Amino acid sequence: MATYQLDITKEHCPMTFVKTKVELSKLSGGDILEVNLLKGEPLDNVPRSAAEQGHEVLKISQVEEDVYQVIIKKK
């Protein structure tokens, strides 16, 4: 198991999940992806979409005023 990071704070929906999905596709099952994103649509959509794809959302935490980190375990 390895841990990878992705910063999509400069992206807007729907590119936030597109970039997350592409990054997840590069990982092996059980790997962890730490995604930094903005609150609002990205924070609503990325965890929900990842879960719908069968991945496990392990944690969502605020790291700065408008920036959150979503930790996803690839299925």
Secondary structure, DSSP 8 states (H G I E B T S, - for coil): --EEEEE-TT--TTHHHHHHHHHHHHS-TT-EEEEEEETTHHHHHHHHHHHHTT-EEEEEEE-SSSEEEEEEE--
